């Protein structure tokens, strides 16, 4: 009988040891599971959609209206101001250059070109404008959503005593796919 008691005691001791070890293992597994879930959550959040940089969002063809104010000083310094609204077509290329054509009337187009400098969301540019005279241009572009762009610029030709100020609102052009033949 004494032998049976020892065997029973050993079995109970083994059973008790298993019970006391289970919570440690259980808690270790629980901590590992929580860490795994946290790591998966971080991975999923970081894989979400990210907004493309401004330099990429600007690339493409844009069309809209340019509100233009041209001021010319006569020989006495008296300003003559003309204000018009004209269609504008702008193309921004991935190398941060752009060209724009402002269609003043059926026979007069003004060509504007420049190089953009991008810092975060701010887009500034310098360039030139070719009309009756060549003007040095500075300005900025501001994205409003994915498909609207505001362009503000000032062109100056000190020798001709001319200032050309433009404020354009352009939208992204829908490019139609050419059917394959």
Helices and strands as residue ranges (DSSP letters): H 2-46, H 54-57, E 60-73, E 79-92, E 97-103, E 109-119, E 122-130, E 134-143, E 148-157, E 162-172
